[in-house]
């Protein structure tokens, strides 16, 4: 049981480290596209991000994407959403 618990703890720790790294990467990208530095993305900043990522204009329904990312429906996307 001791070896199993040790392996389980190691897996949990590895996943926690990976999650922190992914969150840091996401936060960095978010700040990169937050053009005015106000802590959230508006629709224009989302469109600019998609263009920078070379997503073809007709490939993504920006309205639906924005609505799905704007969880609290306040008209902007915060990193915590």
N, C-alpha and C positions, 0 to 999 in steps of 0.2 A: 504494500500500500504506500510506503514511503517514497519509492521511486516513481510511482504513478502520480502522487501528489506533487512531487518535484517537477515532473514533466508538465503537469497541468499548470502549475504556477509559472513555469518558464513560457508556456504558450500564451498565457494571459498577459504576461509582461511584454512579450514580443508584439502582441496585438495592440496593447496600449501604446507602445512606442510607435508602431506604424500609424495608428490613429492620430497621434499627436503630430507626426510628420505630415500626414495628409491634411490635417487642419491648418498647419502652418503654410503649406503650399497653397491651399484654398484662400487663406487670408492674404497671402502675398498677391495672388492673382486678383482678388477682389480689390485690394488697394490700388493695384495697377490700373484697373478700369474705372475706379472712382475718380474721374477726371477733376472734379472740383474739391475733392478731399473732404466731403461733408459726411462720410461714413455710410453712405448708401448709394445704390445705383438707381438712376431713373431710366426711363425707357430709352432715351437717346444714348446713355452710357452702355446699356445692354446691347443696343444695335451696333455701337462702335466696337464693343468687345467681340461680337459675332463677326464683324467685318475684319477685325484684326486676326481672328482665328481662321479667316478665309472660309467661313461658312457661306455657301452660295445663298443669295438673297431669297430665292424661292424655296429653299430646302427647309426652312424653319418658319413656323407661324409665330412671329414675334409676339403678337398679342396674347396667344395662348401660353407661350413660354413665360412671358412676363407675369401673367395672372397666376400661373402655377408656382412661380418663385416668390411672388408677393403674398405670402401666407396670411398676413394680417390685413390685407387689402387696403393699405394706406397709401398706395400709389408709388412706393419705392421698395427696393429690395435691400434688406439689411443682411449682413453676413450671418446673423443668427437665425435667419429664416430658412 
